[in-house]
Amino acid sequence: MTLASDTALDAPSAASGTPARRRRRSAGGLPGSRVGYVYVLPFFLVFAAFSVYPWLDTAWVSLHDVRLSTYHHQTWIGLANYRDLFTNPYFWNAFRNTFTIGVISTIPQLVMALGIAHLLNYRLRGRTFFRVAILMPYATSLAAATVIFLELFDTRLGLVNWALHLVHLPTVDWQGSKWPAQVAVSTIITWRWTGYNALIYLAGMQAIDPSLYDAAAVDGASRWRQFVHITIPGLRPTILFTIVVSTIGAAQIFGEPLLYHNGKADGGTQGQYQTLGLLMYQQGWVNDRLGLASATAWTMFVIILLAVVANLLFARWRTVRELR
């Protein structure tokens, strides 16, 4: 092959110029602009250091007999920590408590948030004030909120029992009884997170086309029918997001039951509101069994993963069913 033929073969590339060379470089390299990877690199470095590494290290520790006081002396025991965990009645008690507290705190929380967001979406006087005010519980310290609710639910001097006495109802042991104690803990969670979810719903409502409401009003649709047939379908992705986030939060409940029992990790005198997060803390930092605590953490991760996948599959099933 002559120099002329080589030149002829290279002519199209020369004619195409820089774009052709860029295509050749990108064929074996990363797609898109490399500057973008530089921008996102710090996040993934921090994510790897503070999320991926602890995640893998916890999995490794869960397969060893590890004491918090002698962390570097680890003895390989395989799946013995998981066997001990699943045969421990405290684990199943914490599992049931986590589920029930999660249900009785998440459902009222999301329903009330949806209603509050719907009201704030109207043109009210002082609307900005109300929008800021509903976020105040979320900004309040968890410790301060729990102290206030402890006073409210005090068996002898609490405001709740005083109100029950006024209407001639029997007083309730809000700390010693199982279901009242779980309701009290769920009330703290609901109070803190309802405003946060309401703002998310409100942002989603404002993204819905206003002409849909105008057309529905012209057709004579009431406010309730507009809410059911326009707002709820328009908010479906937002509702799914809040359900997933609330499910993850419910599986990780820790601070409320810990502070509700004055910082003790046993979840009440009978373990009536001991959650999985609280049990993990008790095993690792109270009972000095870090391997068992790591096994609990990984079990919680799998439970959260299954719950999220179940929510997504249910949402997909509803969508497919409505499209048929």
N, C-alpha and C positions, 0 to 999 in steps of 0.2 A: 504494500500500500504506500502510495506516494504522499509527499507532504501536501500536495494539492488536494488529494482525497481526504486527508485528515482535516484539512482546513474546511473542505466542503461539509464533512460530518459535523464539525463544530459550529458551522455557520448558523444553524437554527438556534443553538444555545446562545451564541453571541448575539443573535438578533433579539432573542427573548430577554437577554441581559440579566439583571439582578434578580428578578422573580424566579428564573429557572434555577439559579444557584441556591436561592432560599428554599425552593422546593426540594433540592437534593439534600440540603442540610437537615431539613425537617423530616425527611423520609426516615432517617435512622435516629433522630433525636426526639425531643419533647415537642408536642404541638403547641401552637400559640406563641405569645411573646414570653421571652425568658424573664423579662422584668416582672411580670406577674408572679412568677414562682418566687422571686426574691421578696416580694411584698408579703406573701403568705408563709414564707419559710419560718419567721420567728414564732408564729402561732403553733406550727407543727412541732418545732423544737420544744416549746414549753409544754405542749400536749404530750409529747413523748416522755418528757422528764417527769411530769407531775400526774400523768394519767396512765399511759401505757406501762411504764416501768413499775409503778406501785401495783398495777393490776396483775402483771406477770409475777412480781415478787410475792404478792399475796397468794397466788396459786401455788407457788413453790413452798411457801411457809405452811400452807394448809396440808401438805403431805409430810410434815415433820412434827416431832414433839419439841415444841419451842416454849420456853418460859420468857416472860418479858424481862425478868431480872438477869437472865443469862442468854441473851438473844443470839450470840454467836456460837453457842453450843447447841447445834441442831441434830436431832436423831431421826433418820428416815423411818417412817412408819406406814408409808403408802396411804391407803384410803381409810385408815383406822379413825381419823378425826371425823370423817363423814359418817362412818358407821356409828360412832358414839353420838353424833349429833342427831341422826335419824331415829335412834333408839332412846333418845332423851325426852321424857314427857314435857320438860320445860320448853323444848323447841316447838313441839306441836301446840302447846298453850300459847306461845308467842306468835306462832303462825296464825292461829285462829283470831287472836286479839288484833293482829295487824290487819287481817281481812275485815273484821267487823268495824273496827275504828275507821279504816279506810272507806268503807261503804257509807257509814252514817255521817262521815264528814265531807266526802267528795260530792255525793249526790245533792244534798241541800245547798252546798257551796256553789255548785255550777248552776243550779236552778235559780237561786237568788241572784247570782251574778248576771244571768241572762235577763231577768226581770228588771234589775236596776239599770243595766245598759239600755234596755228598751225605753225606760222612762227618761233616761238622760239623753236619749237621741232626739227627744222632742225639744221644741224651742221653749225652754223654761227660763224664768227670770232667775238670775244668779246661777246659770248653768255651769260656768267655769268653777265657781266655788264648790258646788256639789261634786264635780268631777275630781277636784283636788282632795276634797274631804274623804271620799271613799277610798283613797289610797293611803290615808293616815294609819289605819291598822297595820298595813303591810310595812310601813316605815317605823312602827313602834317596836321597841326591843322585845324579844320573846320573853325574857325574864320579867320585864315590867308587866307585860300582858298576863303572864301566868300568875304573878302575885295578885293582880286585881281579880282574876277569876277565882283564885283560891279564897279570897275574901268573900266573893259573891256566893260560892258554893260551900262555905263553911257550914258544918252540920248544926252548930248551936247558934252562931251569930250571923250567919250568912243572909244576904238579902233575898236569895231565892227561896230558902225555907221560910223566911218571914212572910213572903208573898203567898206561899202555899198555906201558911197558917191563917192568913187573912180570909182566904176563901174556904176555910174549914177542910183543907186537904191534909193528909198526914205528911209529916216532914220526911225527908229522904236523906240517907247516908251517902252523900255524893263522893266519898272517898273509900269507904269500906265495902260497899256493895259493887258487884261487877258491872251490871249494865248502867246504873247511874254514874259510876266513875268513868266508864267509857264515853257516855254522853257528854260528861263535863269536859273530858279531854278533846272530844270531837268538836265541842263548841269553841274551844280556843283556836283549833285549826281553822274552823269555818270562819270565825271572826277575822282572822289574820289574812286569809287568802281570797275572800269573796270580792273585795274591792279590786284586787289585782286582776282577777279573771274578768270582772266587769269592764275594766278598761280595755282588755284584749277584745272582748265582744263588741264594745263600743267602736273600736277602731275598725273591726270587721263590718259593722253595720254602716258606717260612713262610706265604705267602699261600694255599697250596693247602689245601683243606679236610681236616683230619686224619681226619674220618670216612671218607674214601675209603680211607685206609691201613688203618683199623680193619676196614672191610668186606672189603678184600682179604686181610688177615691171617686173618680168620674163614674165608674161602673157601680158605685154604691157599696163597696166593700167596707166593712167596719174596721176599726183599729185592730181588733183581735184577729179577724180574717187576714188582714195585711201581715200581721205578725206571723201567723201560722203558714201562710202560703207564699210570702215573699221573704220575710226576715230569716226564718229558720232554714229554708233551702239555701239562701244566699250565704248563711253562716256555717254551712255544714263542714267545710274544711277547717274553719276556726274552732268549731265545737270538737272536732276530732283531735285537734292539736291540744286543746285544754284537757280533754279526757286522758290523753296519753301522758301529758306532763303531770296531771293530778294523780294518775296511777303510779307513776314513778315516785312522786312525793309521798304518797300514802304508804308505799312499801318501805320508805326510809324514815318513817316517823321516829323521832328520837328525843328532841328537846322538850316537847310538851309533856310526855309522861315522866321524863326524868325530873323536871322542875316541879311537876304536880305532886310528886312524892318527896319534896324537899331535897332533891339532888341524889336520892338513893336509886340504885340501878335495878332494884328487884321488881319494879313495876307494881307497887302496892303491897299490902300485907299478905295478900293471897296470890300475887302475880296477876291481878285482875285486869291490868292494862299494860302488862309487859309486852313490848313489841320486839320484832326481830332485831331492829337497830339497837334497842336497849339490851337485848340478850347478848348481842355481839360485844358490846361495851363491857357488860358484866363478866363475860368469859375471859376477855383479853386483859382488862385493866383492874378487875376486882379479884377474879379467881386465878389470875396469872397463867392462863392457858391460851397463849397467842396462836398456837396452831389450830385449836378448836374455834377461836374467834375468826381466823382467816377462812376456815371451812364454812362458817356461818355467812361471812361476807360473800363468798362465791355462790353459796346457795341463794342468797338474796338477789345476786346478779342474775342468776338463771330464772328465778321467779319473776323478776321485773321484765326480763326479756320475753318470757312466755306471755305475760300479761299484755305487753305492748303488741306482740304479734297477734294475740287473740283480738285485741281492739281493732287492729288494722284489717284483719280478715273479716271481722264482723261488719266493719264499715264498707269494705269492698263487696261483701255479700248483699248489703242493703242497696248499694248503688246498682249492682247488676240486676237485682230483683226489680228495682224501679224502672230500669231501662227496658225490661221485657214487656 
